[in-house]
Amino acid sequence: MSDAILNMINQAKTENALDFENSFKNIMLDRITDAINNKKIEVAQSIFKDSAEDTEEVEDVEQPEDNATEENTEEEESNGEES
């Protein structure tokens, strides 16, 4: 057993209620914090594992060049000036 638990048990034996309560709260806080951190790690690992598998499935696709977009923008600007 950890020192904190043994300390809490001794406080219960000596009927020191306030110290017992504080020890109990601290022990529970530590355990809850550890459990939450472990769950965060578990969730993060599953998310990144899934995204890594998805990335492997995606094929390389060539992206269209932006020349068409630039030409359209120039035409729109010249049309706006003529109005």
N, C-alpha and C positions, 0 to 999 in steps of 0.2 A: 504494500500500500504506500501511497505517496505520503510525504510529510504533512501536507495540507489536510489530508483525510484523518491521519492519526491525531493531528492537532485538534481537529474538529471533534473527534471522538472524546479526547481528553476534556475539552470544553463542555461537552454534554455530561460527562461524568461528574464534573465539578459544579454543574448546574449554573454555568456562566452563559445565560441565554443570549445576551447581546453579542458576545464574541462568537458563540456558536452560530448565530444567525448570519453574522458577517462572513464567517468562514464558509458556511454553506452557500451563500450567494456568490462568493468569489470562485468556489469550486465549480458551481453550476455555470457561471459566466465563462470560465475557461473551457469547460466541456462544450458548451453551446457554440462558442467562437470557433473551436477546433472543428466541430461538425459542419458549421457553415463554410469554413474555409475549404474543407475536404470536398464538400458538395460543389463549391465554385470550381475547384480544380477538375472534378469529374465532368461537369457540364462543359467547361472550356475545352477539355480534351475531346469530348464527343463532338462538339461543334467543329473544331479544327480538323478532326478525323474525317467528318462528313464532307467538309469543304475541300479537303485534299483529294478525296475520292471523286468529287464532282469535277474538280479541275483536271484530273487525269482523263475523264471521259470527253471533255470538250476538245474538238479538233481545231487546228489552226485555220482560221479563215482570213483571207486577205481583205484588208479594209479598203474601200474605195477612196480614191484620192480626193482632196478638197478642191481641185481645180474647178469642178462644176459649180460648187458653192460660191467660189470667188467670182466666177463669171456671172452668176445670177445676181450677186450683190452689186457688181459694176453696172449691170443692165438696169437694176432697180434704181440705182443712184442717178443714172443718166435719164431715166424716165421721169424721175421726180424733178429734175432740173428743167425739163422741157415744159412742164405744166405751168 
